[in-house]
Amino acid sequence: MDEDTGEQGFGRRERDILALERRGFSGPGAKERAIREELDLAPVRYYQLLNALLDDARALAHDPVTVNRLRRVRETRRLER
């Protein structure tokens, strides 16, 4: 098992995305700046990847608290539309 793929194909990028979601950000643009600087991703692509992660059982196994919190937020937003 190599360092980048981790457990069962769950890669470093996926772990880094979940780690970023666990952090709190103050001020407008702070999270987007972290996405660009730390993950080298455009925010749009980051949110696409994050949304896919929320439906991935490996992400749930890796960080159930964060994934379940984000699933609740996503569902609340869907219901508000």
ABEGO torsion letter per residue (X at the ends): XBAAAEBGGBBAAAAAAAAAAABBBBEBGAAAAAAAAAAGBBAAAAAAAAAAAAABAAAAAABAAAAAAAAAAAAAAAAAX
